[in-house]
């Protein structure tokens, strides 16, 4: 006998399809602009690692001076990040993100003239280098947590892993393309109009930040209510989903500061970002230490790890969304990243093996990031989200100091840059352990509400949530 179709299934299916179409519409509108912003941001943040290949000799700076300057960025970032995110929450993402991008573009370009600026200000070249890096951190402070907060204005936590992966994929893309572009510019502009290749590279790569600021200002909306490209029904759906989820979150900043889970998230970010920034700032130098000296060749080799990381990041986020699992999808990549860094140092003098394990390490580190950045949004909302996410990112990004200094100190003490890589790998292993300490109950709500949560998939997610509550 033929099965009788359910009268309730069809309306539910229509509602699910409408919801999916609405979120796809939001992604298509927001993600390309945010992706462009982050590509430009990381290009300006780490191109100093390529400039280092030439600028140290030109400016008379040591490796330690470089490490101090590279890390000075993060002190400015740390001090001004929470106020920046509060201003974004108060004055709107469109204006504030555009302001951030324009000012950091100007300072990034000013780094090309660090020598003349030092002479004009009657200070040491190293002092001016430190000051400009610190100022760059001030200007960029709030960009990344601001975007994370902005995504929380639109997407509930269970939808964020895919959106985060789409946004954070900009990081390996910018590092992959940035290495090739930076190497090519340094090779082909050296001596043009009397400027060195590293100066032209900093000048040219600062221009996209200025242009993207105008793109942000004229294309982003501050929130659901101001999005004229959404229908009233679409706005109602998006707002209802966020309101339903906010009941399970901490909404006051004071409560967030006292929550040990927030500090656990800080510790996780601090450890895995130490490995990442140590790798990002020193990867060109690590590759150079294997015997490769041409800037373009170094740029091409740095593109390999980041290219593989793009695939790993997307695959890990997709599988996490499919299964509704979060912790292991962050912990296992951290483990892989740590082991990869340690093995790359152990085989540093074998170029092929060193690049292979650096590739494995980079893929692991970057694959865990979009999963990790769904954790704060599952815990915080409202004012607590604005300041709490900024606080987590601000303290965690002091890893830019630890990551750059660990490698510099190890090289100064032992004469071998790769000894610092062992310490960076150990940081990733510690991060893996910390991720496994994240309470399952904290992530249970997101699992039970996983996108597409109807039928058997919702039943499986509800079962996982109940199991987590009894764990």
Secondary structure as GFF3:
##gff-version 3
##sequence-region A 1 471
A	DSSP	alpha_helix	7	46	.	.	.	ID=ss1
A	DSSP	alpha_helix	48	59	.	.	.	ID=ss2
A	DSSP	alpha_helix	63	91	.	.	.	ID=ss3
A	DSSP	alpha_helix	93	110	.	.	.	ID=ss4
A	DSSP	three_ten_helix	111	113	.	.	.	ID=ss5
A	DSSP	alpha_helix	114	121	.	.	.	ID=ss6
A	DSSP	alpha_helix	125	140	.	.	.	ID=ss7
A	DSSP	alpha_helix	143	152	.	.	.	ID=ss8
A	DSSP	three_ten_helix	157	159	.	.	.	ID=ss9
A	DSSP	alpha_helix	160	188	.	.	.	ID=ss10
A	DSSP	three_ten_helix	192	194	.	.	.	ID=ss11
A	DSSP	alpha_helix	197	219	.	.	.	ID=ss12
A	DSSP	three_ten_helix	224	226	.	.	.	ID=ss13
A	DSSP	alpha_helix	232	246	.	.	.	ID=ss14
A	DSSP	alpha_helix	253	258	.	.	.	ID=ss15
A	DSSP	alpha_helix	260	289	.	.	.	ID=ss16
A	DSSP	alpha_helix	295	323	.	.	.	ID=ss17
A	DSSP	alpha_helix	327	346	.	.	.	ID=ss18
A	DSSP	alpha_helix	351	375	.	.	.	ID=ss19
A	DSSP	three_ten_helix	376	378	.	.	.	ID=ss20
A	DSSP	alpha_helix	382	396	.	.	.	ID=ss21
A	DSSP	alpha_helix	399	414	.	.	.	ID=ss22
A	DSSP	alpha_helix	419	436	.	.	.	ID=ss23
A	DSSP	alpha_helix	440	448	.	.	.	ID=ss24
A	DSSP	alpha_helix	455	470	.	.	.	ID=ss25
###
